Structure formats: C-alpha cells, structure tokens
Amino acid sequence: MSKVGQFFRESRAELKKVVWPSRDDVVSSVKVVIVSTVVIAVVLGLLDWGFTEVFRVIMK
C-alpha cells in the first residue's frame, strides 16, 4: 500500500510543476478548433456533393 501512496504523492508533486494555459489561450485554441472543424466539414460536404453529381451524370 505504501507504493500507492507514494504514487499519489509524486503525481501531486508533478501536477504542481505543470504550467497551465491561461483562459485566453484556451478560448483562442477552442476558436481555432471550431473554425477549422467547420471549414473541413464544408469542404468535405462540397466534395461529397460534387462527386455525387459527377456519378449521377455518368450513370445516366
């Protein structure tokens, strides 16, 4: 059991060394992720629509 206690003490000590990002950094990163996700979704949607139309024309 002493190893379990040691593990938690060491984990807590390591977490105190972590430099956590500021709120502004987190908000900025979230905005980048949301915008890039929307852009990629739109591009993939347009590609899907385009390929669908091309295959419809080919299959006629």
N, C-alpha and C positions, 0 to 999 in steps of 0.2 A: 504493500500500500504506500510505502514511502516514495516509490518511484512515481506513482500517480500524483502525489502532492508536489513532488519536485517538478514534474512536467507542467503542472498548472502555474507554479511559481515562475518558472522560466518563460512560459508563454506570456504571462502578465508582464514580465520584465521586457520581453521583446516588443510587445504591443506599445509599451511606453516610448520606445525608440522610434516608432513609426511617425513619419511626417504626414499628417492627414491633409488632404486638399481643402482649400477654403471653399466656402459656399459659392462664391463667384466662379471658381474653377469648375465645380461640379455642375452648376447651371449651364455654363458655357459648353461643357462636354456633352451634356444631355441635349442641348440645342443642335449641336453638330450631328449627333447620332440620329435625332428625329428627322432633321433635314435630309441627311444622306439616305436614310431609310425610305423617305417619301420619294426622293429623286430616283432611287434604284427601282422602287415599285412602279413608278410611272414609266420608266424606260422598259422594264420587263413587260408591263402591260401593253405598251405600244408594239414591242417586238412580237408578242403573242398575237395581238390583233393583226399585225402585218402579215405574219406567217399564215394565219388562218385565212385571210383574204387571198393570199397567193395560192394556197392549196385549193380554195373554192374555185378560183379561176382555172386552175389546172384540171380539176376533176370534172368540170362541165363538159 
